Amino acid sequence: MKTVLNYFGMSMLVLLTLMGCQQKSGDNPEETVSRGEMLVAVDESLQPVLTAEQEAFADKNKYAKVHMAYVPELLAIQLMLQDSARIAVVTRHLKADEKKIFEEKKLKYRAIHMATDALAFITNSKTSDTLISVDEIDGIMKGKITQWNQLKHGKSSQKISFVFDSDNSSNLQYLLDTLRIADKKQTPIYAVKSNKEVIEYIQKTPGAIGVIGVNWISDIDDPEHPRFMNGIKVMGVAKKATTDLEQYFQPFQYAIALKKYPLNRNVYMITKEAKRGLGTGFINYVMTDAGQRIVLKSGLLPANQIIRLVQVRQM
């Protein structure tokens, strides 16, 4: 718990500097959809794709300054609700208590579906076991499965464990919600501080399974891609444990689009910007053909672009 509090404290310290500029720009009458300064709070699991969107938007709008704060999902939403961030980019809709804040203030918000994301399960390249099912994930999260050889396709007697990017991770929360686990304190998991650290941990820890956002390992043009993929394997996931290997899918676009991969989630850009300001300009750009191509290139499924799906089978 102390680590989590420190993490939130450091996040807030970084944000205070950015928020000063953003607050001023929000009241600037000269702001337009392509001019001004603002803060966007982004779920840390989406950092690669939103960094790419930010850089592309900046190239086309030289008078716009879009600062990004990559934080746990709950904090991203809180910053938007408190007017510290103009937009929150997250992997869920607002919850009832969050919507109530808008109702009490008689404010409206927009939640724009920008992409479909997926959880990726990664393991060390020295691990021979690379298949897992949702019911087996449930067993691990509830402490019923503790060794690899308890999996349908597991062989090793090595201890099995899940590694997440933080105790307040959207990746963790998505699994808790999907598996209907009410108390995360009862789950035998290990948390680090970022998706990047999850990858680095898995690269040196056989037996562990890392849970990350798929865009961290899907953009082959990312200079970090070769380093991230070195020493890891992406696991295939099935809805139920089965001997039919064709029921196991990796979290790549064709499987997401065809709804074959069982652990998908939508990505939303949430804003309460009332006027057509810089927030509207950034959202509009992300939803254009150019912005959606960045989503596609990052390994996520674009929300409003038809893509050609090609599945290559090895003979």
N, C-alpha and C positions, 0 to 999 in steps of 0.2 A: 504493500500500500504506500509506503514511503517513497518508493521509486516512482509510482504513478503520480503522486502529488508533486514530486520534483519535476517530472516531465511536464505537467500542466503549468507549473510555475515558470519554467523556462520558456514554454510556448507563449505564455502571456507576456513575458518580458520582451520577447522579440516583437510581439504584436503591438505593444504600446507605441513603439517608434513608428510603425507603419500606419497605425490608426490615426495619428495626428494629422498626417497628410490627407488621408481618406476623408476624415470628418470635414476638413476645410473644403475639399473638392466637392463634396456632396451638396454644400450650400452655395456653390459658385454659379451665379446666373449665366455665366458664359459657357458652362459645360454643355457639350453636345454628345451625340453617339460616337464621335471620333476624337473628342478632345476632353481632357480632364485627368483626374487621378483618383484611383479607388483601390480598395482592398477586396480580394476574393478569398474566402476561406474554403479550403479544399481538403476533403478526406485524404489522408496521407497515402492510402492505397492507390489513389488515382494520380499521383504526382507525375509520372512520365508523360501521360497524355495531356494533362493540363499545362505542363511546362511547354510542351510543343505548341499548344493552342496560344498560349501567352506570347511566345516568341513570334509566331506567325502574325498575330494581331498587331504586335508592336511594329513589325516590318511594314505593315500597310497603313499604320496610323501613328505618324511620328510625333503628334502632339498629345498622345494618350499614354498614361503611365498606369499599368495594371500590376499591382503588387499581389503576390501569392503568399498565403500562409498555409503551409501543409501541416495539419493538426488532426487529432482524433475526430471522428465524425460528429460526436456529440458537441464538442467544442466549436466546430465549424458552424453548426446550426445555432448555437448560443450566440456566437459573434454576429450572425446575421440578424437574429431576433433583437439584439441589443443595439443595432445600428452601427456596430463597429466594422462590419463587413457588408458590402453591397450585395454580394451573392454568396451562397453556400452551395458547393458542389458535393453531393453526397449520394449514397447508394440506397436511399429509402425515402418515402414520403414523410411528411411531418406527422408526429404522433398526436394523440388527442390533447394532451396537456400543452403541446407546442402550438397547436391550432387555436387553443383557447386564448392564448395571448393576443392573437390577431382579432378574435371575436370581441374581446374586452376593449380593445383599442379601436374597434370598428375599422380595421385595416384589411386590405386584400393582399394576397400573395399569388405568385405564379410558380408552378413547378413544371419545368420544361424537361421532357425526356430527351436526353442527348445521346444515349448509347445504352447497350446492354453489356454488362461486365460478367466475369465468371471468377470463381475462386479456383486457384491453381494449387494443387498439392504436389510438392517437390520432395525428392529424397536424394540422398548421396549417390553419386555415380557408382560406388562400389556395392551398393545394395542391389541384390538380384531381384527382389520383390518390388514390382512396380504397378500392381493392380489392387484396387480397393473399392469398396462399395459404400453407399450411403448408410446402410444398416450397420456396416462394420465401423464406419466413422462414428456413428451413434454409440456403438459399444465401447470404443476407445474413449470418447468424451465422458461416458458414464462410468468408466473404470472397470468395465466388464471384460475388455480385451486389453491385455498388458504386454503380449509378445507377438512378434511377427507371424509365428507359426499357428496362431489362432485365426489368422485370416484364411479365406478360401484358397488363395494362391500364395500364401506365405510359407516360407521354408525355414527361415532363420529362427533360432531360439532367442535372439537378441531382444532386449526390451524395446518397446515401441512408445513413442511420445510425440505430441504435437507441439509445434513452436509457432507462436503468433507474434505480430509486430508490436502489440502492447495489450495490457489488460483492458483497455478501452477501445480496442480495435473494432472497426466495422466488420472486418473479416470474422472475428470471434463472435460478434453480436449476431451476424447473419446465421452462423451455424447454431448458436443458442436458440434463436427464433425458429429456424427450420426444424431443429430436432426437439423443440419444446422443452428446453432445459431452463428452468426458472432461476437457478442459483449457480452462477459461474464459479463460485468459490468451491463447489463440489467437483469441478472438472480438473483432472490431472494434466495441466498444460504448463508450458514454459513460455514466458513472454520476454521479448527483447525491446528495442525501441523504434524499429522501423522495418519496412519490407526489405530494404537493402540488408539490414543486419540479419534478417531471417535467412536470406540467401547465403550470406557469408557463414552463418552458423551451420547450415546444412552442408555446405562445401567441406567442412572439416569434422562433421559428426555423423558417421554411419549409424543407422538405426532410427534417427529422428525424421519426422515429416514436417516440412514447412508449409504454412498456409499463407498465400500471398494473392494480391490482385494480379490477374493474368497479364496486364499491360507492362509489368516489370520484366517479363521475359519474352514478349511477343514481337517487339519492334526490332527487326533485324538490322535496321539502319542506325539504331542507337549505338554510339561508340562503346557504351557499357555492356552491350548485349553479349559479346564473346566472353567477357570476364564473368558475367552473371551465369551464363550457361555452362561454363567450365566447371566440372565437378558435380553437376546435378543431373537428375532425370525428372521429367514431368510424368506424373503418374496418370494412369487411365482410371476413370471412375465410372461405376455402374450404379443403377438404382438399387439393385439387389445383387448379392453375391451369387455368381453363377459360373458354370463350367464353359458357357458360351462366351468366348473371348471377344466376339464381335459386339457384345453389349457394353464393353468398356471403351470410353471415349476420353481423349485429352481435350482440354478446354480451349480449343481453337475455333476459328470463326464458323466453319461449316457445321460443326457440332452444336455451336450456340444457336446459329440461325435455324437449323432443323430441329432444335429442342431435344437433341440427343444427349447433350451434356446436362446432368441433373442439378447442378449447383450454379444457376445463373441469377443475376440480379440487375435491375435497371439503375442507371445513373441519371440523377436529376440535377438541374441547375435551378435553385430556389431563390427568388428575389421578391422584395416588396417595393421595389422602385416604382414610384407612382408616375413620374415623368419620364420622357424619353431621354435618358442620360447615358453616361458611359456604360453603365451596367447593361442597358438594352442593346447598345452597340456591340458589346462583347458577346452577349448571348446570341444576337443575330448572326455574328460572324461564325460562331461555333456551329450554328445550324445551317449555314450555307454549304454549298458543294465543297468548297475549299476546306472548311472546318470539319465536315464529316469525313473527308478523305484523310484527315489527320487521325480521326477516330479509327478509321479502317486500318491505316498503317500501324497504329499502336496495338492492334490485335483485338480491339473491342468491336462489337457489332454496331454500325451506325444506326441512329434512330430513324432517319428519313432518307436513306439512300439504298436503292436496290443494288445488290452486289452479285457478281457471278460466283457461284459456289462450285469449286472443283475438289473432289475427293480422290486422291491418288492412292490406289491400293498396291502394295508390294506383291509381286508375283513369286 
